[in-house]
Amino acid sequence: MTEQFEIVALTDVDVAYVQPTPNEGEVIVRKSITAYKRLDNGKVQEGLFELAALAAPARAQLFRISLPSDTLVRVKVAKGEQGKLWMTELPAPAKDEEMEALLAEQVAEKTVEDEHFGVFTFDRETCVYQCEIDWREKKITLEVEDMEETKPREVARALQQEAEKWELAARAQIKTVKPAASRMSLRTLSVDDQGAFTFWFAGKAGIACAAGSLEEGITDATVI
């Protein structure tokens, strides 16, 4: 029989979700955690783990409610494969001084300052750094994945310097998909670590994006 033990777990920002199984009347509840402490030996494990449980759909909702984001829970588990910890009971709120210190560190605001754009704040739900930047007499949000990489911000500066040219090119590409969407408001510019960028527009016509690179220009558009 698989060993069972009690833990205090630190849940991640992601919400718990329910996954179907091939068996009728049975689902899997899954919730990511960033650390757990075994209560039998006091050992703390940090990293990416997952609490999981097999349950009937109605009971699965009880598990979801018992696993809020960014909190400590106490639960009995059995260790599974690939970082899974299978819950054998419903979790309950927990208090633990050592784990509360990890929770405080987890939810603390993370910021990095850039000489040109200013302060970037890490958004834990999307896992990107965000900063409001000037763009054609308005403000939009700039998103980059890794502040240690300089290329995304270099690309963003180049786009900002020719903001009108790039925005009009993005709108023109979107117009080929859905003309009404090309008139929506520009909200966000995201740049990945390789320098590829995406303009995001939103409005009554929905959501639209136009992607490209400095070398190739705007190459693709999608309207949702």
Number of C-alpha atoms within 10 A of each C-alpha: 4 8 8 14 16 17 24 24 30 27 26 26 19 15 16 22 16 19 12 13 11 7 7 9 11 17 20 16 27 23 24 23 26 19 22 24 20 17 14 9 8 12 11 15 13 14 10 14 21 22 24 23 22 20 17 14 18 11 15 22 16 14 26 18 12 15 29 18 16 18 20 26 21 22 20 18 23 17 15 14 7 9 14 20 22 21 21 16 12 18 23 13 14 16 12 13 8 11 20 15 10 15 19 12 11 17 13 9 11 13 15 14 12 12 6 10 15 11 16 20 16 21 14 15 10 12 12 18 22 22 22 17 19 14 17 13 6 10 14 18 17 23 27 25 17 17 18 9 14 12 18 23 23 14 20 23 14 12 19 17 13 12 16 13 11 19 19 12 16 27 23 17 21 25 18 12 15 15 14 13 24 24 17 18 15 23 15 21 22 22 25 18 17 11 21 19 24 21 22 23 24 19 15 10 16 12 16 25 23 23 21 19 16 14 8 8 14 22 12 14 22 17 18 9
